Each structure stands twice: as structure tokens, then as C-alpha cells.
């Protein structure tokens, strides 16, 4: 288990990009496109699997999924850094908003969107 904080990881990514002179390519536009490309690669690992198969991946497939998720996280952290967004604060804010949109006593066991109930 990692002991890095998101802030420490953000700084490590900055250093990594700077050492390779890649910061010039890391615009929010380019990072968002790279992020969605990695998300599509993640989806490929689950395409055509049953629900049960998606929950019980073989070790080699799980390892590949882990790396795709790391790529997504990396681009997301880098993009948040470029836009000066605190990801944890944004996620906490969104969780509170979702709690209001989806009150547990009203939506328990339902996959309906908040506009459907």
C-alpha cells in the first residue's frame, strides 16, 4: 500500500514531466483526451465479460486493469494540478451533492437516475 498523498503524487508528476520537457504537452485539453483514451482501454478489459467474470478477473487481467486505472488516475491528477483543482475537495463536494440528489431512504436498491423518481 502506498504512503504517498495525492499532493505528493501531484508533485512527483510535475517533476516527471519537467525532467522530460513534457509540460508543454500537458494542457487540460490534451490531458482530458489522454484520460478518456485510457478509460477506453480500461473498458476493453471488461467488454464481453459477464457480470460475474468482471468481478473475478484472473491475476494477469487484474494486473492489466490495475495499470489502466493507474494511467487514468495519473492523467486525472495531472489535469487537476493544471487547473488548480483540489480533487479530494471536489470529490467531497460531489458526494454531498449526490447525497442530496439520492437520499438513501428514497433510492435504496434502485438504479434510477434522480430525475426518474
N, C-alpha and C positions, 0 to 999 in steps of 0.2 A: 504494500500500500504506500502511495506517495505521501510525502510530508510537505510537498510544495503547496503554497497558497495560489489562488488564481493570480494574485498580484505578482508573485514571484515568477510564475509561469509567463505572464504577460511580458515581464522584463527580460526573461530568457529568450522569448520570441523576438523581441526588439533587437537584442544582441545578435541572435542568429541571423536575422535579416540584414542587419547592418554589416556584419562580417562578410556577407556575400554580395553586398550592394544591391539587395533586392527591395529595399524600402521604396525605391522608385516605382516598383510594380504593384505595391500593396495599397492601391486606392480602395475605398469602400466598394466601388463598382466591381473591380477585379476580384476582391476578396469574396464578395457575395456570389459571384459567378463560380469561383473555385469551391465555395462551400456547397452550393447546390449540385455541382458535379460530383463531389464526394458523397453527398446524400444519395444521389442516384446510384453510386457504386455500392453503398450500403444496402439499398433496396434490392439490388440484383441478387444479393446473397439469400434473400427470402422469397424471391419470385418463384412461384410454383410449389412452394412448400405448403404442407398442411399447417393448421394452427399448432398441432402437437409437435410436428417437426421443427417449427420455428422456435419452440420452447426448449428443445433438446438437441441443440446443434452438436455435431461431432467436434472433438477438440480442435482439429485443424481448421474447420469452418469458423468455429468460435474465435480462434486466434485472428483470422482474416477480418471478421466482423469487428473485433476489438480495434484493429488498426484503422479500419474505415471510420469508426467512431472517434478515434484519436485525431484523424485528419479533420473531421467536422468540427470537433472541439477546438482544435488549433486555429482553424480559419475563423471561427466564431470569436474566440478570444482576441485574435489579431484585429478583426474588424471592430470589435468593441473598443479596443485601445485606440484605433484610428479615429473613431467617432466620440471618444471620451465618454463612453457609456459604462457604468458600473453594472456588470452582468448580474451579480448577486442581488443588488438593489432592484434592478429591473425585474428579475425573476420573482422576488418577494412581492413587488407591486402587482405583478400579473397574477400571482397566486391569490392575493387578496381580491382582485377584481373577479377572478374565476369563482371564488367562494361566494361572492355576491350573485353572480350570474347563475351558479349551480348550487343552490342550497341543498345540503345533504338530505334533509328530510323530504325534499321535493323530487329529487332526481335519482335517489338510490336505486341502483340496478337498471338504469335506463341509459341508453347511448344517444338519446335525442339531443339535438342542439338546443341551446337556451331559447331560441326563437320558436321552438316547436312545442313548448309546454305552457 
